[in-house]
Amino acid sequence: MKNSLIKGLMVFLTMLCTSLTYSQDVSGTISDSSGPLPGASILVKGTTNGAQTDFDGKFTIKNVGSNAVLVFSYIGLKTQEVNVAGKSTVNVVLKEDSAELKEVVVIGYGSVRKKDATGAVDQIGAKDFDNVSSPSPAQLLRGKVAGVQVTQSSGEPGAGVAIRVRGNSSIRSGNGPLIVIDGVPLDGGSVSGGGDDLLGASSARNPLNFVNQNDIESISVLKDASSTAIYGSRGANGVIVITTKKGKSKEPQLAYSTSVQFSKMSGKFGVMGADEFVAAGGVDKGSRTYDWKDAVLRNGFSMNHDLSFSKTTENSNTRVSFGAANTNGIVKNSGLDKYSASVYNSNDFFGGALKVESRLIYASIKDETTLLSNNAGFIGNLIGTALYWNPTLPIYNANGSYNVVSNTYLNPVQLLDAYKDYTNTNKVLGSINTTWKINSKLKYQFLFGIESSNSIRKSQLLPTIDILNVAQAAVPGSTEVKHGQASINSQNKFNKTFEHTLNYNNDFGDNFNLDALVGYSYYDYTADGSFSSAKGFDLAQTNLIDNIEGGLQNEFRVSSYRNRVELQSYFGRVNATLYKKLILTGTLRSDGSTKLGVNNKYDYFPSVGIAYKVIEDKEGLLNSFKIRGNYGITGNQEFAPNSAISRGSYGINGTLAVDTNSNADLRWETTKSYGVGTDFELFNNKLTGSLDYFQRDTKDLIFPVPAAATQPGPPSPRFKNLPGNLINKGVEVSLNYKVIDTEDLTWDVSGNASFLSNEVKNFAGFISTGGLNGQGLSDAYAQVITNNKPAYTYYMYEWRGYDASGNSIYADAAGNDTGLGTAAKKLLDKQPLPKINVGFSTSLAFKGFDASASFYGAFGHYIYNNTTNAYFFKGAFLGGRNVTQEAAASPQAQGDPNSPSTKYLEKGDFLRMGNLTFGYTVKGDVLEKFKIKTARFYVNASNLFIITDYSGSDPEVDTDKSLNGVPSAGMEYLSYPREKSVAVGLNVTF
């Protein structure tokens, strides 16, 4: 009996101790690199026992076994498992996960888990950005998103950027995507005026330069109809949604970053040096001091500073940032200075039922440039004059004055010193967003946004330089000719956005979820500007810009304009999820615009998307597999205001001219598109990717028809929707693989590719573009828009070499060799738009060390080398100009016309290393003494090398060679050279 009692007591004590062991409480704090994380999840692995952190990142979880494993998770951060091992306190710091950051993507009027999206949407976050500030956020997308091509027009700081999402959807209207920043759609036009037409016109600046890269939280790219139709008449070219940063930490956080960048020219123009020039038979002027790079180029330099402060409380969130970037371009007298500030603030009222968010972005930008025109003639712009200058000819005379040859053979240094051109732009983007949670299922939002810009571009050419037919004016009543020209071009924009949305979200049981949105939008875009110019200044005048009235009175010119566009929209979207597997999305938007004819003020843009999760969250080889499809119609309103109305203007002395005739039936270009795709995860979620096929068909193409076709109206052009279709189709693939994913070592590899084709169908026109410039190239062009051919197809003579006399041989209509007189221009099976775009990147991190590299490229297209056509031919060399060795040694005859031909058409294939970065992050006791949480040092190299067979300066170029408003593509002409650079930077968090 006694033994039985003892045994029973021992069993009871054992059970009691065991019970106590498995019922301990575990507490701790979860944080990330910014501080404590409210709302993070904790789960005892293999059970339903869990908890969430409070606003201070603290948690307590009961009944935890001494050997239990806790799973810590938070959206955007890597999930971490920790063995309790008998501890009652567990503190965890979660690391960012680039894959998880893409789990929730921002779309139009909301966000969605990518696993639940029916459309093709890609997103990159701040971690995907390279560690050197880019002048424009558009450049951050290069090679990062399948189907997105980003081409900077030249290497100039702040130069325009062409963004194409799934190719071109229009011919004459805009092809750029709609840009939405924090819910406010930008108008998309240039914020500054173009340059004065001296040695040709120059381009306006990039309208996205005002956004500071360090203020961006994420960039989403909406590519198909299911995702873009919510934007209706502006979604045909895709939508890019930029979301700026908010505060993340309850503890006050101060962050500072700085970098210094050194750069020099990348690529080549290949003209001869002095010794080579003489050896080739050039006229020797005796000097050996000239080098064109020394004359007009320099080593570039850039300095960046960014400072931000953020803090959150239970009911508020605040972030303030300041940025300063100063860039000296590699061409002398060129650069960009940008000073920016941003403010974000949100406050919750009435227990969170009402939330008011306010955002403000301000930027002050100063662009400085020199004479880098797009369409200079045989005299050349700054680059052209520097290239053709005889390298044996000194720049200065013995007395220090400029060595002047003639008014058609310009001294490049004199031209550089005689010209000044700068633009000051102030840009403001602000919004107030009010959210009222009516109940747990219904919420109402009101957004008011403004976009304001004020820009003044000023330029002058001193009267001390004589250029044929440029900046010259005859003094009335005299034979005297004065020189010099100045201009002031101002442009002001003020845009307003009003949006009301009502959102309903409800789970009707476990097998049906409904998320519905209805809304109303009103947009008001106004623009005005003025232009003034003067010619004929006194030789003693040096500051023409600020004394523009100092020119000849009869040469003073002024002009002004004002435009206004209103857009009113009604829209709705329904997302329905059935059995957590089948997802349906339906969208309808009605847009009305003052741009359209009175008979077509409104149009409707529907879309439907469907997705089915065949496999979801499984272990093993295939973890997730989703198929999706979409169909929809979107529009394109990127054509000029007042195109549908009869428009007149008064000229000098009050003469009235009719500029355009009205068209009451003018309507939007519309794009009908459909696509299918799949998203998948393999190998225990290590390999993720997507595959898409799409086709887009744009109709109702807008063109100005000639005056003769508008009769019996006034002899002026009229904008019309012409019959024809522009068909784009393609395949996109995107892959990301976690090669290694451990606590101390991670290695990710990602790549994407897009395969595109386009064709113009049912089009009766033959429209020229791709204008050429240079000696003997007046009124010449290289590209056309015509039926059954890709957009911007090359059209020119087929060159076949030289005859015994050095004259060019071309093909005639029958394909036989012939001279220029009987040669026939041909439509070539060659296009300037790349058929293949690729991107590749990899990142490696080991403890505090990190490294990353990115590459991108384009293939299957051709570039027309207008620079070689205009400047590098035998006749130019024999006439005393410098050329390439190939041109100097050519058998070409001196009098052989340098006609546009396939001789100057080259493959544009290239693969470029975009960035290479090495960094080290310091944490711990060493920094705590200075109240520093983290410090990261890094070295970044950009554009280290490029693989290409293109003979010109750089194959990634897009000089604007448009004709009659029809854009060009793939043209190079005396472009600002690209640079390769190395930067050293520091990021510090306090």
C-alpha positions, 0 to 999 in steps of 0.5 A, spaced: 500 500 500 505 504 501 509 503 495 503 504 491 502 511 494 509 513 493 508 510 486 502 514 485 505 521 488 511 520 483 507 519 477 503 525 479 509 530 480 512 528 474 505 530 470 505 536 474 512 538 472 511 536 465 505 540 465 509 546 468 514 545 463 509 546 457 505 551 459 511 557 460 510 564 457 514 567 452 515 574 451 519 578 447 520 584 441 520 583 434 523 589 430 526 590 423 532 594 421 528 600 422 525 599 429 519 595 433 514 592 428 507 592 430 502 587 427 507 582 426 505 574 427 508 569 432 505 562 431 508 555 435 510 551 429 505 545 428 499 548 432 494 554 432 497 557 438 499 564 436 499 572 437 501 578 434 505 584 437 503 590 439 504 597 437 511 597 440 513 590 437 512 586 443 508 580 444 507 575 449 504 568 448 502 562 453 503 555 453 509 554 450 513 548 450 520 548 452 523 545 446 517 548 441 519 552 435 516 559 434 515 562 427 515 569 426 513 573 420 511 579 417 509 582 410 515 584 406 520 580 411 523 574 411 519 569 416 524 566 421 524 560 426 527 560 433 527 554 438 525 556 444 530 552 448 527 553 455 528 561 454 522 565 456 524 571 452 525 571 445 527 577 441 527 577 433 530 582 428 526 580 421 530 581 415 527 584 408 525 579 403 525 582 396 520 576 394 516 578 399 516 585 398 512 583 391 507 579 395 502 585 395 502 590 389 499 597 388 494 597 383 489 602 380 485 605 386 488 600 391 492 594 392 492 586 391 496 580 393 500 578 387 497 571 388 490 574 387 491 578 381 488 577 375 492 581 371 499 582 369 502 586 374 510 587 376 513 591 382 520 593 384 521 596 391 526 600 394 531 594 395 531 593 387 534 600 386 541 601 385 545 605 390 546 611 386 541 616 385 538 617 378 536 623 375 529 620 373 526 614 377 524 611 370 531 609 369 530 604 375 526 600 371 531 598 366 532 591 365 528 590 371 521 588 369 519 584 363 516 588 357 518 594 359 524 598 355 527 604 357 531 608 353 534 615 354 535 620 348 542 621 350 547 621 355 545 628 358 544 629 365 536 630 365 535 628 358 528 625 356 527 618 357 522 614 352 518 608 356 515 603 352 510 598 356 509 592 351 512 596 345 508 601 341 500 602 341 500 608 337 503 612 331 502 619 332 499 620 339 504 618 345 507 612 347 509 613 354 505 610 360 500 614 364 504 615 371 501 615 377 504 618 383 501 617 390 494 616 386 495 623 382 495 622 375 501 626 371 499 630 365 505 626 362 507 632 358 514 636 358 514 641 364 519 645 360 520 648 353 525 646 348 531 650 346 532 656 341 532 653 334 539 656 332 543 650 329 537 646 330 532 645 335 533 641 342 529 637 346 525 639 353 527 636 359 525 629 362 518 631 366 520 625 372 526 629 374 523 632 380 522 625 383 527 623 388 529 616 388 530 615 395 523 617 397 520 612 393 517 606 396 515 602 390 514 602 383 508 598 380 507 596 372 500 595 370 501 592 363 495 588 361 487 591 360 485 587 366 490 592 370 490 598 366 482 599 364 480 602 370 484 608 367 480 608 361 482 613 356 489 613 358 491 606 359 493 604 352 500 604 353 500 601 360 500 605 367 506 606 372 504 607 379 509 610 384 508 610 391 512 614 396 515 612 403 511 613 409 514 612 417 515 605 419 518 606 426 515 608 432 521 610 435 524 617 431 528 615 426 533 619 422 537 617 416 542 620 412 545 618 405 551 621 401 555 619 395 560 622 390 560 619 383 566 620 378 565 619 371 568 619 364 565 618 357 563 611 355 563 609 347 567 612 341 566 616 335 573 614 332 575 620 329 583 621 327 588 624 331 593 629 328 598 624 326 593 619 323 590 625 320 596 627 316 598 620 315 591 619 311 593 625 307 589 630 311 592 637 310 597 639 315 596 645 319 602 644 323 599 643 330 599 637 334 595 640 340 588 638 339 584 633 341 576 633 340 575 630 347 579 635 351 576 641 347 569 639 349 569 634 354 571 633 361 571 628 367 564 628 370 562 629 377 556 628 382 554 629 389 548 627 392 545 628 399 539 625 402 536 626 409 530 624 412 526 623 419 520 619 420 516 617 426 509 614 428 505 613 433 498 610 435 494 615 431 499 618 426 505 617 421 510 622 419 516 622 414 520 628 412 525 628 407 530 633 404 535 632 398 540 635 394 544 632 387 549 636 383 551 633 377 556 636 372 556 632 365 561 630 361 560 635 356 563 642 358 557 647 360 552 641 362 549 639 368 543 638 373 542 641 380 536 638 384 534 640 390 527 636 393 523 636 399 517 631 401 512 631 407 508 625 408 503 626 414 497 621 416 492 622 422 487 617 425 481 620 428 475 617 432 478 611 433 481 610 426 474 611 423 477 617 419 484 617 416 487 624 413 493 623 409 497 629 406 503 628 401 507 634 398 513 633 393 517 639 391 523 640 387 527 646 384 531 643 378 536 647 374 538 644 367 544 647 364 546 645 357 550 647 351 548 647 343 546 639 342 541 640 337 537 634 334 537 636 327 543 641 326 545 641 318 552 641 315 555 646 320 554 642 326 552 642 333 557 642 338 559 635 338 559 635 330 564 641 330 568 638 335 569 632 331 570 635 324 575 640 326 582 639 323 586 636 329 592 639 326 589 646 327 590 650 333 584 652 337 587 659 339 592 664 335 598 666 338 595 672 341 590 668 345 584 669 340 580 664 337 582 661 331 576 662 326 576 659 319 570 661 316 562 661 318 561 654 316 567 651 319 566 653 326 571 653 332 568 648 337 571 651 343 569 658 341 562 655 340 562 652 347 564 659 350 559 663 346 553 659 348 549 659 354 543 655 356 539 653 362 532 652 365 530 653 372 524 649 374 520 649 380 515 643 381 510 641 386 506 635 387 501 635 393 495 631 395 490 630 401 487 623 401 481 622 406 478 615 408 472 614 412 471 607 414 463 607 414 463 600 417 468 594 417 466 592 410 464 599 407 469 605 406 469 612 402 475 615 400 476 622 397 482 625 393 484 632 392 491 633 388 495 638 385 501 638 380 504 645 379 510 647 375 513 653 373 519 653 368 523 658 364 528 656 359 533 662 357 539 661 352 543 666 348 549 666 343 554 671 343 554 676 337 562 675 337 561 668 333 559 669 326 555 662 323 552 662 316 545 664 316 544 663 324 543 669 329 544 674 324 540 681 322 541 686 318 540 693 320 534 697 317 537 702 312 544 699 312 548 694 309 551 692 316 549 685 319 549 684 327 550 678 330 547 674 336 541 672 339 537 671 346 531 667 347 526 666 354 521 661 354 517 660 360 512 654 361 507 654 367 502 648 368 497 647 374 493 641 374 487 639 379 485 632 381 478 630 384 476 623 386 471 620 390 471 612 391 466 607 395 469 601 396 465 594 399 469 588 401 465 582 404 466 575 405 460 571 404 462 565 408 468 561 406 467 560 399 465 567 396 469 574 397 466 580 394 471 586 393 467 592 389 469 599 387 465 605 384 468 612 383 468 618 380 474 623 377 475 630 375 481 632 372 483 639 370 489 640 366 491 648 364 498 650 361 500 657 359 507 660 356 510 665 353 516 666 348 520 672 346 527 672 342 531 678 339 537 678 334 542 683 332 546 685 338 552 690 339 559 686 340 560 689 347 554 686 349 555 679 353 549 678 358 544 678 352 538 674 356 538 679 362 538 685 356 534 682 351 531 689 349 538 690 346 537 687 340 535 690 333 527 693 334 525 690 328 528 683 330 524 682 337 519 677 337 514 675 342 508 669 342 504 666 348 499 661 348 494 657 353 491 651 353 486 647 358 483 640 358 478 637 362 476 630 363 470 627 367 470 619 369 465 614 372 468 607 373 467 601 377 471 594 378 468 588 381 473 582 384 470 576 386 473 570 389 470 563 389 472 557 393 479 561 394 481 558 387 477 562 382 478 570 381 474 574 377 475 581 375 470 586 371 472 593 370 468 599 366 470 606 365 466 612 362 471 618 360 469 624 357 474 629 354 474 636 352 479 634 347 474 630 343 469 632 337 462 634 340 459 628 337 464 623 341 465 626 348 464 620 351 467 613 350 466 606 355 472 602 356 471 595 359 475 589 361 474 582 364 480 578 367 480 571 370 485 567 374 484 560 377 489 557 382 490 550 380 495 549 386 497 553 392 502 553 397 504 546 396 510 542 398 515 539 394 517 540 386 511 544 384 508 549 390 503 554 386 501 554 379 496 560 377 493 561 370 490 567 368 487 571 362 484 578 360 480 582 355 479 589 355 479 596 351 483 602 353 484 609 350 490 614 348 488 621 349 496 623 348 494 628 342 494 635 342 489 639 346 484 643 341 485 638 335 478 637 334 476 645 334 477 650 329 483 654 331 486 660 329 492 665 331 494 672 330 500 673 327 505 679 326 501 686 325 494 682 326 494 677 321 489 672 322 491 665 320 487 658 321 491 653 324 486 647 324 479 645 321 474 642 326 472 635 326 466 634 330 467 626 330 474 626 332 475 620 337 480 617 342 485 612 339 482 605 342 486 599 344 483 592 344 487 587 348 487 580 350 492 576 354 493 569 357 499 568 363 501 564 368 504 565 375 508 559 378 513 557 384 517 551 384 522 547 388 519 549 395 518 556 393 525 557 391 524 558 383 518 563 382 516 566 375 511 568 370 509 567 363 505 571 359 502 572 351 499 578 349 496 581 343 494 589 342 490 592 336 490 599 336 485 603 331 482 610 330 489 612 329 489 620 329 493 624 324 493 631 321 490 630 314 493 635 309 490 642 307 488 639 300 484 634 303 480 638 308 476 642 302 471 646 302 474 648 308 479 653 309 486 651 307 488 648 313 490 641 316 484 637 320 485 632 325 482 625 323 481 618 325 484 614 319 482 607 318 488 602 320 490 598 325 497 597 329 498 590 332 503 589 337 504 582 340 509 578 344 511 573 349 514 575 356 518 571 361 520 573 368 524 568 373 527 569 380 531 563 383 533 563 391 540 559 390 541 560 397 537 562 403 540 561 410 541 566 416 548 568 414 548 567 406 543 569 401 544 569 393 538 571 388 538 570 381 533 573 377 532 574 369 526 577 364 525 577 357 520 580 352 519 578 345 515 583 341 513 584 334 508 590 331 505 591 324 501 596 321 495 593 318 489 596 313 493 603 313 493 606 306 498 612 308 505 612 306 508 617 312 515 619 312 519 620 319 526 619 321 528 626 318 536 626 316 540 632 317 547 634 314 551 636 308 546 633 302 541 631 306 536 636 306 529 633 306 531 626 307 528 621 311 529 614 313 523 611 316 516 610 314 509 608 316 505 604 311 501 598 310 503 591 312 510 593 315 512 594 322 512 601 325 518 606 323 520 601 317 526 603 314 526 606 307 532 608 303 537 606 297 540 599 298 547 600 298 552 595 294 559 598 294 563 602 289 564 602 282 571 603 279 571 610 279 569 611 287 561 612 285 556 608 290 552 602 287 545 601 289 540 596 287 534 598 282 527 596 282 529 590 279 535 588 284 540 590 279 546 594 280 546 601 278 548 608 279 544 613 284 540 616 278 536 610 276 536 607 283 530 605 287 528 606 294 526 600 298 522 598 304 527 594 308 525 588 312 528 592 318 526 596 324 528 600 329 524 597 335 527 591 339 524 585 338 527 582 344 529 585 351 532 582 356 534 583 363 538 580 368 540 581 376 544 577 381 545 579 389 549 576 394 549 577 401 554 574 407 553 577 414 554 584 413 557 584 406 553 584 400 554 585 392 549 585 386 550 586 379 545 588 373 545 587 366 540 589 360 540 589 353 536 589 346 536 585 340 533 584 333 533 592 331 537 596 327 540 603 328 541 609 323 547 612 324 546 619 321 552 622 324 556 617 320 552 619 314 553 626 315 560 627 317 564 621 316 565 620 308 571 621 303 568 628 300 568 631 307 575 629 309 578 631 302 574 638 304 579 639 310 574 636 315 576 630 320 573 623 319 574 616 321 580 612 318 575 608 315 572 614 311 579 617 309 581 610 307 575 609 303 575 608 295 569 613 295 570 619 290 570 626 293 564 628 289 560 621 290 553 624 293 552 621 300 545 619 300 541 615 305 542 608 304 543 601 308 551 603 308 549 607 314 544 602 317 547 597 323 545 592 327 543 595 334 544 589 338 547 590 345 548 587 352 550 592 357 552 591 365 548 596 368 550 596 375 555 593 379 555 594 387 559 592 393 557 594 400 558 593 407 553 594 413 556 595 420 551 594 426 552 593 434 556 596 439 561 600 435 556 604 432 551 605 439 556 609 442 555 614 436 547 613 437 547 610 430 543 604 428 546 602 422 551 604 417 552 602 410 558 603 406 558 601 398 562 602 392 557 602 385 560 602 378 555 604 372 556 602 365 562 598 366 562 595 359 557 594 353 557 588 348 555 590 341 558 591 334 555 598 333 560 602 330 557 609 333 558 612 340 552 608 343 547 603 341 542 605 346 540 612 343 533 615 341 535 622 338 528 625 336 528 625 328 520 626 328 517 629 322 510 633 322 509 630 329 510 623 327 515 620 332 522 616 330 525 611 333 532 608 333 536 614 330 543 617 332 545 624 330 551 627 334 548 625 341 551 627 348 556 621 349 554 616 355 558 615 361 561 610 365 562 612 372 564 609 379 561 612 386 562 611 393 557 612 398 554 612 405 547 610 408 547 611 416 540 610 420 540 614 427 
